[in-house]
């Protein structure tokens, strides 16, 4: 929501995506639609955006938390030129720390 409010070029894309997305779409496809596609496009050139994910350890269950972590790790590099950075906050849960080991 806040991305669409702050970035006018993203607003129209987000509305189109929201109309197309299905509840059974995979997390990777959802990432592609909302982030890789728009932030890989020419309109995003020169943009620097930070996506904040707060309290990752407070997801409903460990499987959900693991899924979010895996989607982030697999897909962050799909956005060129550092246009999108991600900041994650979490308690120091072992599984989350292991997954992000080696990332800054």
C-alpha positions in Angstrom: 0.0 0.0 0.0 2.7 2.5 1.0 4.7 1.8 -2.2 1.7 2.6 -4.3 1.1 5.8 -2.3 4.7 7.0 -2.6 5.7 5.8 -6.1 3.3 7.1 -8.7 4.8 4.9 -11.4 4.1 1.8 -9.2 0.5 2.7 -8.3 -1.0 1.8 -11.7 1.0 -1.5 -11.8 0.0 -2.5 -8.3 -3.7 -1.9 -9.2 -3.4 -4.1 -12.3 -1.6 -6.8 -10.4 -4.1 -6.8 -7.6 -6.9 -7.4 -10.2 -5.0 -10.3 -11.8 -3.6 -12.1 -8.7 -5.3 -15.3 -7.6 -5.3 -16.7 -4.0 -3.7 -19.9 -5.2 -0.7 -18.2 -6.9 2.6 -19.3 -5.6 4.7 -17.0 -3.4 7.4 -16.8 -6.1 4.8 -15.7 -8.7 3.4 -13.1 -6.3 6.9 -11.8 -5.7 7.5 -11.6 -9.5 4.2 -9.8 -10.1 4.6 -7.2 -7.3 8.4 -6.8 -7.1 10.6 -8.3 -9.9 8.5 -7.2 -12.7 7.8 -3.6 -11.7 11.2 -2.9 -10.1 13.0 -4.6 -13.1 11.2 -2.3 -15.5 12.7 0.9 -17.0 10.4 3.1 -14.9 12.1 1.9 -11.8 15.6 2.9 -13.0 17.2 5.1 -10.4 14.8 4.2 -7.7 16.0 3.0 -4.3 13.3 1.4 -2.2 13.6 -0.4 1.1 11.0 -3.0 1.9 10.6 -3.5 5.7 9.4 -6.8 7.1 8.9 -6.5 10.8 8.6 -9.3 13.3 9.3 -12.2 10.9 9.5 -14.6 13.9 5.9 -13.7 14.8 4.3 -15.4 11.8 1.6 -17.9 12.6 3.8 -20.9 12.3 7.4 -21.9 11.4 6.5 -23.2 8.0 5.0 -19.8 7.1 8.1 -18.0 8.4 10.4 -20.4 6.4 8.4 -19.9 3.3 8.7 -16.1 3.5 12.5 -16.4 4.2 13.0 -18.7 1.2 11.0 -16.5 -1.2 13.1 -13.5 -0.1 16.4 -15.3 -0.5 15.5 -16.8 -3.9 14.1 -13.7 -5.4 15.9 -10.6 -4.0 18.7 -10.9 -6.6 16.0 -10.8 -9.4 15.8 -7.0 -9.0 18.6 -5.2 -10.9 20.9 -2.4 -9.6 20.0 -2.6 -6.0 16.7 -0.9 -6.7 15.0 -2.8 -3.9 16.6 -3.6 -0.5 14.9 -5.6 2.2 15.3 -5.0 6.0 14.0 -7.8 8.2 13.5 -7.6 11.9 13.1 -10.8 14.0 14.1 -12.3 17.3 17.3 -14.3 16.9 15.5 -17.6 16.0 18.0 -20.3 14.9 16.2 -21.2 11.7 15.8 -17.6 10.6 19.5 -16.8 11.4 20.6 -19.9 9.5 18.6 -19.0 6.4 20.0 -15.4 6.3 23.6 -16.5 7.1 25.9 -14.7 4.7 23.4 -11.9 3.8 23.9 -8.3 5.0 
